[in-house]
Amino acid sequence: MSIIATIIIGLIAGIVAKLLMPGRDPGGFIVTILLGIGGAFVATWLGQAIGWYEAGEGAGLIGAVVGAVIILWLYRLFVARRSAG
């Protein structure tokens, strides 16, 4: 059940990340939501590795949003570099 909860939190985190980082994304809204889900999984993994979360416990919404913003920023950085070169 924690994977489903992480996906749902990731969906919300992707939407919030898009609101926090407005602009044109090459992949659009769907890719931003998928990056939010990825951010939630990364935040969960890092939180468990650092010891913030217990095994089986997912990241909260704030952690997922931070992860989503970081992944969205990296995505924009790499896509801009690829399209410029």
C-alpha positions as CSV (number, residue, x, y, z in Angstrom):
1,M,0.0,0.0,0.0
2,S,2.9,2.4,0.5
3,I,3.8,2.3,-3.2
4,I,0.3,3.5,-4.1
5,A,0.5,6.2,-1.4
6,T,3.8,7.3,-2.8
7,I,2.4,7.5,-6.3
8,I,-0.6,9.6,-5.1
9,I,1.6,11.9,-3.1
10,G,3.9,12.1,-6.2
11,L,1.0,13.2,-8.4
12,I,0.2,16.0,-6.0
13,A,3.9,16.9,-5.7
14,G,4.2,17.1,-9.4
15,I,1.3,19.5,-9.6
16,V,2.7,21.6,-6.8
17,A,6.2,21.5,-8.4
18,K,4.7,22.8,-11.7
19,L,3.0,25.6,-9.8
20,L,6.3,26.5,-8.0
21,M,8.4,26.3,-11.2
22,P,6.2,27.8,-13.9
23,G,7.4,27.8,-17.5
24,R,7.3,25.7,-20.6
25,D,8.4,22.1,-20.1
26,P,9.3,20.1,-23.2
27,G,7.2,17.2,-22.0
28,G,4.2,19.2,-20.7
29,F,2.0,18.6,-17.8
30,I,2.0,14.8,-17.9
31,V,5.8,14.6,-17.8
32,T,5.8,17.1,-14.9
33,I,3.4,14.8,-13.0
34,L,5.6,11.8,-13.8
35,L,8.7,13.7,-12.5
36,G,6.7,14.4,-9.4
37,I,6.1,10.7,-8.9
38,G,9.8,10.1,-9.4
39,G,10.6,12.9,-6.9
40,A,8.4,11.2,-4.3
41,F,10.2,7.9,-4.8
42,V,13.6,9.6,-4.6
43,A,12.5,11.5,-1.5
44,T,11.3,8.2,0.1
45,W,14.5,6.4,-0.8
46,L,16.8,9.2,0.4
47,G,14.7,9.7,3.6
48,Q,15.0,6.0,4.4
49,A,18.7,6.0,3.6
50,I,19.3,9.0,5.9
51,G,17.1,7.6,8.6
52,W,14.3,10.1,8.4
53,Y,11.7,7.5,7.5
54,E,11.3,3.9,8.7
55,A,11.3,1.0,6.2
56,G,8.0,1.0,4.5
57,E,7.2,4.6,5.4
58,G,6.9,7.0,2.5
59,A,8.0,10.6,2.2
60,G,5.5,13.2,3.1
61,L,4.1,15.8,0.8
62,I,6.8,18.4,1.5
63,G,9.7,15.9,0.9
64,A,8.0,14.7,-2.3
65,V,7.6,18.3,-3.5
66,V,11.3,19.1,-2.8
67,G,12.3,15.9,-4.6
68,A,10.0,16.8,-7.5
69,V,11.3,20.3,-7.8
70,I,14.9,19.0,-7.8
71,I,14.1,16.4,-10.5
72,L,12.1,19.0,-12.6
73,W,15.1,21.4,-12.3
74,L,17.5,18.7,-13.4
75,Y,15.2,17.7,-16.2
76,R,15.0,21.3,-17.5
77,L,18.8,21.6,-17.2
78,F,19.5,18.5,-19.3
79,V,16.7,19.1,-21.9
80,A,17.9,22.7,-22.4
81,R,21.5,21.5,-22.8
82,R,20.4,18.8,-25.3
83,S,18.3,21.2,-27.4
84,A,21.0,23.9,-27.4
85,G,23.7,21.5,-28.6
